[in-house]
Amino acid sequence: MFAVYIQYSQSLDKYYVGCTSDVSERLKKHNTNHSGFTGKLDILKETT
């Protein structure tokens, strides 16, 4: 099963929308310094 999630970067005042089958693992990846868009941002917070 897939989930859609929304994250918010307070420093940039931007939202990021994604989907994944493993939300907790995906959020961990977002908060690491990877080469994608969210890897360069501050810690993103999950919103509901």
DSSP file (Angstrom, degrees, kcal/mol; ACC not computed):
  #  RESIDUE AA STRUCTURE BP1 BP2  ACC     N-H-->O    O-->H-N    N-H-->O    O-->H-N    TCO  KAPPA ALPHA  PHI   PSI    X-CA   Y-CA   Z-CA
    1    1 A M              0   0    0      0, 0.0     2,-0.3     0, 0.0    19,-0.0   0.000 360.0 360.0 360.0 138.1    0.0    0.0    0.0
    2    2 A F        -     0   0    0     20,-0.1     2,-0.4    17,-0.0    19,-0.2  -0.730 360.0-156.3-102.3 152.1    1.3    3.5   -0.9
    3    3 A A  E     -A   20   0A   0     17,-3.1    17,-2.1    -2,-0.3     2,-0.4  -0.960  10.4-139.4-125.7 144.9    0.8    6.7    1.2
    4    4 A V  E     -A   19   0A   0     -2,-0.4     2,-0.3    15,-0.2    15,-0.2  -0.870  28.4-176.9 -98.7 137.1    0.9   10.3    0.1
    5    5 A Y  E     -A   18   0A   0     13,-2.8    13,-2.4    -2,-0.4     2,-0.4  -0.935  18.6-148.7-135.3 157.6    2.7   12.6    2.5
    6    6 A I  E     -AB  17  47A   0     41,-0.7    41,-2.8    -2,-0.3     2,-0.3  -0.992  13.2-170.7-127.0 133.0    3.3   16.4    2.8
    7    7 A Q  E     -AB  16  46A   0      9,-2.9     9,-2.7    -2,-0.4     2,-0.4  -0.908   9.0-148.1-122.1 153.6    6.4   17.9    4.3
    8    8 A Y  E     -AB  15  45A   0     37,-2.1    37,-1.9    -2,-0.3     2,-0.7  -0.978   5.4-155.0-127.0 132.1    7.1   21.5    5.2
    9    9 A S  E  >> -A   14   0A   0      5,-3.0     4,-1.4    -2,-0.4     5,-1.4  -0.918   7.3-167.6-102.3 110.4   10.4   23.4    5.2
   10   10 A Q  T  45S+     0   0    0     -2,-0.7    -1,-0.2    33,-0.4    34,-0.1   0.888  84.9  54.6 -67.0 -39.3   10.1   26.3    7.6
   11   11 A S  T  45S+     0   0    0      1,-0.2    -1,-0.2     2,-0.1    -2,-0.0   0.833 121.3  30.1 -66.8 -31.2   13.3   28.1    6.4
   12   12 A L  T  45S-     0   0    0     -3,-0.2    -1,-0.2     2,-0.2    -2,-0.2   0.532  99.3-132.7-101.0  -8.9   12.1   28.1    2.8
   13   13 A D  T  <5 +     0   0    0     -4,-1.4     2,-0.3     1,-0.2    -3,-0.2   0.926  62.3 132.9  53.2  48.7    8.4   28.3    3.5
   14   14 A K  E   < -A    9   0A   0     -5,-1.4    -5,-3.0     2,-0.0     2,-0.3  -0.942  49.1-141.6-129.9 149.9    7.9   25.5    0.9
   15   15 A Y  E     -A    8   0A   0     -2,-0.3     2,-0.4    -7,-0.2    -7,-0.2  -0.818   8.4-157.4-106.6 150.3    5.9   22.2    0.9
   16   16 A Y  E     -A    7   0A   0     -9,-2.7    -9,-2.9    -2,-0.3     2,-0.5  -0.999   5.8-161.5-127.2 128.7    7.0   18.9   -0.6
   17   17 A V  E     +A    6   0A   0     -2,-0.4     2,-0.3   -11,-0.2   -11,-0.2  -0.930  21.9 154.7-112.3 133.1    4.5   16.3   -1.6
   18   18 A G  E     -A    5   0A   0    -13,-2.4   -13,-2.8    -2,-0.5     2,-0.3  -0.894  29.5-139.6-144.9 174.7    5.5   12.7   -2.1
   19   19 A C  E     +A    4   0A   0     -2,-0.3     2,-0.3   -15,-0.2   -15,-0.2  -0.993  26.3 156.0-140.5 148.6    4.3    9.1   -2.1
   20   20 A T  E     -A    3   0A   0    -17,-2.1   -17,-3.1    -2,-0.3     3,-0.2  -0.978  46.4-128.4-161.0 163.1    5.9    5.9   -0.8
   21   21 A S  S    S+     0   0    0     -2,-0.3     2,-0.3   -19,-0.2    -1,-0.1   0.553 107.3  42.3 -94.1 -11.1    5.2    2.5    0.5
   22   22 A D     >  -     0   0    0      1,-0.1     4,-2.2   -19,-0.1    -1,-0.2  -0.773  65.9-179.6-137.3  89.8    7.4    3.0    3.6
   23   23 A V  H  > S+     0   0    0     -2,-0.3     4,-2.6     1,-0.2     5,-0.2   0.899  79.9  51.6 -61.0 -46.1    6.8    6.5    5.1
   24   24 A S  H  > S+     0   0    0      1,-0.2     4,-1.7     2,-0.2    -1,-0.2   0.904 113.0  44.8 -63.0 -41.1    9.2    6.2    8.0
   25   25 A E  H  > S+     0   0    0      2,-0.2     4,-2.0     1,-0.2    -1,-0.2   0.887 113.0  51.7 -67.9 -38.3   12.1    5.1    5.7
   26   26 A R  H  X S+     0   0    0     -4,-2.2     4,-2.2     1,-0.2    -2,-0.2   0.902 108.2  50.9 -66.7 -40.3   11.3    7.8    3.2
   27   27 A L  H  X S+     0   0    0     -4,-2.6     4,-1.5     1,-0.2    -1,-0.2   0.880 107.6  54.1 -64.8 -37.0   11.3   10.5    5.8
   28   28 A K  H  < S+     0   0    0     -4,-1.7    -1,-0.2    -5,-0.2    -2,-0.2   0.926 108.9  48.6 -60.3 -44.0   14.7    9.3    7.0
   29   29 A K  H >< S+     0   0    0     -4,-2.0     3,-1.7     1,-0.2     5,-0.4   0.902 107.1  55.4 -64.9 -40.2   16.1    9.6    3.5
   30   30 A H  H 3< S+     0   0    0     -4,-2.2    -1,-0.2     1,-0.3    11,-0.2   0.867 105.7  53.5 -58.1 -35.1   14.6   13.1    3.1
   31   31 A N  T 3< S+     0   0    0     -4,-1.5    -1,-0.3    -3,-0.2     2,-0.3   0.231  96.4  82.9 -90.8  14.6   16.5   14.2    6.2
   32   32 A T  S <  S-     0   0    0     -3,-1.7     2,-1.8    -5,-0.1    -3,-0.0  -0.715  95.0-100.5-108.0 167.3   19.9   13.0    5.0
   33   33 A N        +     0   0    0     -2,-0.3     2,-0.1     7,-0.1     6,-0.1  -0.444  65.6 151.0 -86.2  64.1   22.2   14.9    2.7
   34   34 A H        -     0   0    0     -2,-1.8     5,-0.0    -5,-0.4    -5,-0.0  -0.360  59.3-103.3 -90.1 175.6   21.3   13.0   -0.4
   35   35 A S  S    S+     0   0    0     -2,-0.1    -1,-0.1     4,-0.1    -2,-0.1   0.519  88.0  95.8 -81.9  -5.0   21.5   14.4   -4.0
   36   36 A G  S >> S-     0   0    0      1,-0.1     3,-0.7     3,-0.0     4,-0.6  -0.143  93.0 -90.0 -79.1 178.7   17.8   15.0   -4.4
   37   37 A F  G >4 S+     0   0    0      1,-0.2     3,-1.0     2,-0.2     4,-0.2   0.902 124.7  44.9 -55.5 -48.1   15.8   18.2   -3.9
   38   38 A T  G >4 S+     0   0    0      1,-0.2     3,-1.0     2,-0.2    -1,-0.2   0.648  96.8  74.7 -78.0 -13.7   15.0   17.5   -0.2
   39   39 A G  G <4 S+     0   0    0     -3,-0.7    -1,-0.2     1,-0.2    -2,-0.2   0.728  97.2  48.8 -68.5 -20.7   18.5   16.5    0.7
   40   40 A K  G << S+     0   0    0     -3,-1.0    -1,-0.2    -4,-0.6    -2,-0.2   0.433  98.1  87.8 -98.1  -1.0   19.7   20.1    0.5
   41   41 A L  S <  S-     0   0    0     -3,-1.0     3,-0.1   -11,-0.2    -3,-0.0  -0.424  85.6 -94.5 -93.2 169.1   16.9   21.5    2.7
   42   42 A D  S    S-     0   0    0      1,-0.2    -1,-0.2    -2,-0.1     2,-0.1  -0.187  72.1 -57.1 -67.1 174.0   16.6   21.9    6.4
   43   43 A I        -     0   0    0    -12,-0.1   -33,-0.4     1,-0.1     2,-0.3  -0.362  62.4-137.9 -58.3 125.4   14.9   19.1    8.4
   44   44 A L        -     0   0    0    -17,-0.2     2,-0.4    -3,-0.1   -35,-0.2  -0.640   9.0-140.8 -88.3 144.7   11.5   18.7    6.9
   45   45 A K  E     -B    8   0A   0    -37,-1.9   -37,-2.1    -2,-0.3     2,-0.3  -0.879  17.0-121.4-107.2 136.2    8.5   18.2    9.2
   46   46 A E  E     -B    7   0A   0     -2,-0.4     2,-0.3   -39,-0.2   -39,-0.2  -0.555  30.1-163.2 -72.6 135.9    5.7   15.9    8.3
   47   47 A T  E      B    6   0A   0    -41,-2.8   -41,-0.7    -2,-0.3    -1,-0.0  -0.883 360.0 360.0-118.3 155.0    2.3   17.6    8.1
   48   48 A T              0   0    0     -2,-0.3    -1,-0.1   -43,-0.1   -41,-0.0   0.357 360.0 360.0-128.4 360.0   -1.1   16.0    8.2
